Amino acid sequence: MSRMSNKIAVVVGGRGIGHAIVRRFAAEGACVYATSRETIYENSTADYDGGSIRGVRADAGNLADLGQVFARVRTDEGRLDSLVINAGTGGVASLGEINQAYFDQVFGLNVRAMVFAVQGAIELMREGGAIVLVGSTADTSGARGHGVYSASKAAVRSFARTWANELAPRGIRVNVVSPGPTDTATFRATPQAVRDALTRTIPLGRIARPDEVAAAALFLASDESSFTTGSELCVDGGAAQI
């Protein structure tokens, strides 16, 4: 039996790594509501290898849009089994370069939007539900110029611990999957010298494929990880571990 058979999932932020997660969940039998500010899912329903993908055009940073996503799931399905928060943003700014707009943008999407997305989702979740937050190995790296981004991902990790504790009595699990550098359009848009430097820090000698991160998210969202909560699963080729 497929690992997400008959499960209802929402993936907030369906681009890049999120797109790989959406496709993997659908291939494993889930009905996946995938959000994006763009029309990459054409705001329609598409069957996919036993599951289905239902595109929802929504801005993850807009609380009204998020509310409409969960209202649609409530109307269509009446429940939610799995939530993945992938939407996020970053940038580079040293301490002296940080301004209010940049800080608010990063924390607004990476933290504020995540908090209220989870808050909306748990109203629909029943026992056995799973929440997967996409963090980053930057949460502990201390890399120059990445203070705001790294701090926002450290907040993701911290919230996961608290929510795992708070939601345990309801049988809802909360975990983090933390990728290292991953072959997405965003990574490919960075200068080659930066990409090469990052790759050299990875013991396995290459960056991650989006499907490798999706496989980790699938494990944390499925019943295979039924006794795992409050954890962080790093998919980084060993970069943050060695």
HUHURA-V893051 format. One record per residue. N is the residue number from 1. RES is the residue in one letter. PHI is phi in whole degrees, -180 to 180 (none if undefined). PSI is psi in whole degrees, 0 to 359 (* if undefined). Layout:
[[N RES PHI PSI] [N RES PHI PSI]]
//
This chain:
[[1 M none 141] [2 S -64 148] [3 R -72 343] [4 M -121 23] [5 S -58 131] [6 N 67 14] [7 K -96 147] [8 I -104 126] [9 A -128 149] [10 V -121 130] [11 V -116 111] [12 V -89 113] [13 G 97 78] [14 G -92 20] [15 R -103 164] [16 G 58 236] [17 I -58 322] [18 G -59 323] [19 H -65 319] [20 A -64 322] [21 I -66 316] [22 V -57 311] [23 R -64 320] [24 R -68 317] [25 F -63 316] [26 A -64 320] [27 A -64 335] [28 E -94 12] [29 G 102 1] [30 A -82 152] [31 C -92 112] [32 V -111 122] [33 Y -92 114] [34 A -113 123] [35 T -101 149] [36 S -161 149] [37 R -72 340] [38 E -104 174] [39 T -97 44] [40 I -69 339] [41 Y -107 6] [42 E 59 23] [43 N 50 40] [44 S -139 180] [45 T -103 133] [46 A -134 129] [47 D -74 145] [48 Y -152 103] [49 D 48 49] [50 G 96 335] [51 G -109 198] [52 S -151 157] [53 I -120 127] [54 R -118 106] [55 G -74 137] [56 V -130 117] [57 R -79 115] [58 A -156 145] [59 D -93 116] [60 A -62 337] [61 G -86 358] [62 N -105 113] [63 L -64 329] [64 A -66 318] [65 D -62 316] [66 L -60 318] [67 G -60 322] [68 Q -69 326] [69 V -61 309] [70 F -72 331] [71 A -65 322] [72 R -66 318] [73 V -62 319] [74 R -61 316] [75 T -68 316] [76 D -75 318] [77 E -121 330] [78 G 79 3] [79 R -163 168] [80 L -142 131] [81 D -101 324] [82 S -140 140] [83 L -129 132] [84 V -121 127] [85 I -105 105] [86 N -108 339] [87 A -58 134] [88 G -172 168] [89 T -147 166] [90 G -149 211] [91 G 146 176] [92 V -126 125] [93 A -159 121] [94 S -72 172] [95 L -52 314] [96 G -71 345] [97 E -98 350] [98 I -67 129] [99 N -120 170] [100 Q -63 320] [101 A -63 316] [102 Y -65 314] [103 F -59 312] [104 D -65 324] [105 Q -64 312] [106 V -69 309] [107 F -70 331] [108 G -63 317] [109 L -87 315] [110 N -74 332] [111 V -119 300] [112 R -58 309] [113 A -63 322] [114 M -62 315] [115 V -57 311] [116 F -78 336] [117 A -67 315] [118 V -64 319] [119 Q -58 317] [120 G -70 325] [121 A -71 321] [122 I -68 342] [123 E -66 336] [124 L -102 352] [125 M -87 142] [126 R -111 178] [127 E -57 137] [128 G 95 358] [129 G -67 156] [130 A -136 133] [131 I -116 129] [132 V -121 120] [133 L -103 130] [134 V -88 109] [135 G -98 219] [136 S -166 147] [137 T -67 351] [138 A -67 348] [139 D -63 343] [140 T -127 5] [141 S -81 325] [142 G 67 27] [143 A -67 139] [144 R -58 136] [145 G 83 355] [146 H -113 23] [147 G -59 315] [148 V -68 313] [149 Y -61 312] [150 S -62 319] [151 A -64 323] [152 S -66 323] [153 K -75 330] [154 A -65 325] [155 A -65 321] [156 V -58 313] [157 R -62 319] [158 S -67 315] [159 F -60 323] [160 A -59 319] [161 R -63 312] [162 T -64 314] [163 W -68 326] [164 A -59 321] [165 N -70 313] [166 E -68 326] [167 L -95 353] [168 A -56 319] [169 P -62 339] [170 R -93 0] [171 G 74 24] [172 I -106 129] [173 R -100 148] [174 V -133 125] [175 N -140 165] [176 V -121 134] [177 V -108 124] [178 S -116 102] [179 P -77 154] [180 G -91 200] [181 P -55 132] [182 T -132 144] [183 D -76 78] [184 T -116 173] [185 A -61 324] [186 T -63 315] [187 F -66 319] [188 R -67 340] [189 A -82 350] [190 T -78 156] [191 P -58 146] [192 Q -58 321] [193 A -62 323] [194 V -69 317] [195 R -61 317] [196 D -65 319] [197 A -64 319] [198 L -66 319] [199 T -62 324] [200 R -67 342] [201 T -84 355] [202 I -99 118] [203 P -55 325] [204 L -77 354] [205 G 80 15] [206 R -158 168] [207 I -89 169] [208 A -78 152] [209 R -90 146] [210 P -55 325] [211 D -68 336] [212 E -72 323] [213 V -70 321] [214 A -61 324] [215 A -64 322] [216 A -68 319] [217 A -63 322] [218 L -61 315] [219 F -58 314] [220 L -71 334] [221 A -87 340] [222 S -93 171] [223 D -70 350] [224 E -63 337] [225 S -108 35] [226 S -62 342] [227 F -113 25] [228 T -119 119] [229 T -152 151] [230 G 75 11] [231 S -100 166] [232 E -124 121] [233 L -105 110] [234 C -88 129] [235 V -118 81] [236 D -139 13] [237 G 64 18] [238 G 90 2] [239 A -61 320] [240 A -92 2] [241 Q -111 339] [242 I -117 *]]
//
